[in-house]
Amino acid sequence: ATWTKSADVERADSGIGQMPARKWKNRASETLSSLQAWEAHRPCTDCGERDLPVETDLQNCNQRRADLCEKCRKRRTERKESVLEFVNTEASYGEDLRIIKEEFYLPMQAAGLLSQEQLLGIFSNIQELIDLNENFLEILQEEIDQAFDQGDDDLMTVCIGEVFLEFVNMLPAFQTYCLQQSSSVNMLNTLEKEKELLRIFLDVSQNDNTALRRMNLRSFLIAPLQRVTKYPLLLSRIIKATTEYHPDHSSLREAKSRIESHLEHINMKTKQEGNTWTLRSFRQDSKKKREVINIEMRETALKTVGWLREETRFVMEGSLQLAQPPDGQWVKKGSKTLKFQNMQVLLLVNMKRVSESSLESAEPGPVKDAVLVLIRDKNNGKFHLLREPLRLSNCIVSTDPDCDDTFELIEIRREAFVFRDSDRARTHHWFRQIRRYSRELGSWKKRRNALPNIMISTPQTRP
């Protein structure tokens, strides 16, 4: 074979000169530079900003972390620490509760140092707090374990706010304990002076029992008070480290608001009972004041109906206008002739619990009973019932097309009430909720036939 020089090889011209080729290479180089620049300043997955530092795989092998700006990385770290602090301190608090029971209550009961009434006076509802802590901590730990199993090392999928709101019924248990704390300490002081064996037991326990960490019984008895006042601080720290786009952000704020309202309510009840001590106070605004009033009304309603707290659901609550018309007057002349008075109304439903693992089951059980509690506005700082609760199983709810801004509730063989809200849409919502539960309870046909022909027999009435 004969080799030819490169200059002798025939070349087919593509038609592209040297200048366009150089321009194409320059554009390709510019495009590559732009892609590299975008990669260097790609948006943060948390906040969307483009201030990420340039990093190589060697500098950060975790691509998910590499998609975060420095500010969000720090925030995630703070959030993880805050979540773990919440769970770990809850576990420590639970350990103190178990020490109260196992190292003090049970030995004192077994030795007969105190009577059952005296033990109840000192330790109050400590067993209820223990049960609540165990259930609460179990759910929290499941959230942490599930996050780690799914590769969520930052615990971003852990929703403390949602879990806290699920167990919000543990707050009244704290209130019961806190309100009895003063009398509990006074009883312990009195009995310790009167009973020498009790005093010896407490001294020996503090000095020789290593599980107590040289702390006395009074130090452990104050643990629930310290814990309930620490919740807002722990939640505030998590909120600060949680972006507003996180699905748990609104639940965290709601949980913090609920616990602060309960603390203010505990302080208010403490002052009413003449105690000098108070829990840590938090700033009140109009919303929190409203929540404190709602808490007090719920307590009044629960005490009246005598239901278990964990089986009670508050469907609706708020202010309604109420009137009691003479027979037939409402249909003939309309609601303009009626004299209304403001009233606080609560719709309570007694439901059988489906699951024992949480206090407020996402899927409520069957309705056992439903009542409407009517409370007068405050007089001399206290709420008073207008009458005994209206049991919806004995009531019929109806409305008239000519008076669509009101609805009527008739208790069979007794009284009739006309209700309305300042907002017409909310009036209709109240009517639908009350009618729903009244129809679920008892026999609708039997109650309708037993009703005097005041409204039901009129052709314009819409039952």
HELIX and SHEET records of a PDB file:
HELIX    1   1 SER A    6  ASP A    8  5                                   3    
HELIX    2   2 GLN A   18  ALA A   40  1                                  23    
HELIX    3   3 GLN A   63  ALA A   66  1                                   4    
HELIX    4   4 GLU A   70  ILE A   99  1                                  30    
HELIX    5   5 ILE A  100  TYR A  105  3                                   6    
HELIX    6   6 LEU A  106  ALA A  111  1                                   6    
HELIX    7   7 GLN A  116  PHE A  123  1                                   8    
HELIX    8   8 ILE A  126  ASP A  149  1                                  24    
HELIX    9   9 ILE A  160  GLU A  166  1                                   7    
HELIX   10  10 VAL A  168  MET A  170  5                                   3    
HELIX   11  11 LEU A  171  LEU A  179  1                                   9    
HELIX   12  12 GLN A  181  GLU A  194  1                                  14    
HELIX   13  13 GLU A  196  ASP A  208  1                                  13    
HELIX   14  14 THR A  210  LEU A  212  5                                   3    
HELIX   15  15 LEU A  217  LEU A  221  1                                   5    
HELIX   16  16 ALA A  223  LYS A  240  1                                  18    
HELIX   17  17 HIS A  249  GLN A  272  1                                  24    
HELIX   18  18 SER A  286  VAL A  305  1                                  20    
HELIX   19  19 ARG A  309  GLU A  311  5                                   3    
HELIX   20  20 GLN A  329  LYS A  333  1                                   5    
HELIX   21  21 SER A  335  THR A  337  5                                   3    
HELIX   22  22 LEU A  392  ASN A  394  5                                   3    
HELIX   23  23 PRO A  401  CYS A  403  5                                   3    
HELIX   24  24 ARG A  424  GLU A  440  1                                  17    
HELIX   25  25 TRP A  444  ASN A  449  1                                   6    
SHEET    1   A 7 LYS A 382  LEU A 385  0                                        
SHEET    2   A 7 VAL A 367  ASN A 379 -1                                        
SHEET    3   A 7 GLN A 341  MET A 351 -1                                        
SHEET    4   A 7 THR A 312  ALA A 323 -1                                        
SHEET    5   A 7 ALA A 416  ARG A 420 -1                                        
SHEET    6   A 7 PHE A 407  GLU A 411 -1                                        
SHEET    7   A 7 CYS A 395  SER A 398 -1                                        
SHEET    1   B 3 LYS A 382  LEU A 385  0                                        
SHEET    2   B 3 VAL A 367  ASN A 379 -1                                        
SHEET    3   B 3 LEU A 390  ARG A 391 -1                                        
END                                                                             
